[in-house]
């Protein structure tokens, strides 16, 4: 019992977020993901490849919900995604015949490369993984995967983030570009 009393006093929940911040996060995420999805369905989907990838959902959390995080800044978003995509494609092409090994090598190498290049962006790990496990439609793209959907989609999310996050006086984005 004393242990739990002691622990209760030393742990805390994250600070409460103001409703206005929640609303701006929702607006940004809605517009960013909607733009990528709309552009994908209007142009890219006709080529047989969607523009939306799962890791963009996590990017949206960062660029619209944690705008001051170093992991949410343009250098990290674009650099982390594109670098991870290139690593994922290389890994899939070399080790794709052993999917579990390719997945592990792609994600771990992407993390190391993002650290080394100062572009750490957690969704980049998922981007590398998608290059390996994304199926034939992703594999057929080869290195084009790094441009579209990854580079183009990340750029759209960033453009919306710059617009939406600078509308209210309480938010400023980005904290740094490069």
Secondary structure, 3 states (H helix, E strand, C coil): CHHHHHHHHHCCCCCCCCHHHHHHHHHHHHHHHHHHHHHHHHHHHHHCCCCCCCHHHHHHHHHHHCCCCHHHCHHHHHHHHHHHHHHHHHHHHHHCCCHHHHHHHHHHHHHHHHHHHCCCCCHHHHHHHHHHHCCHHHHHHHHHHHHHHHHHHHHHHHHHHHHHHCCCCCCCCCCCCC
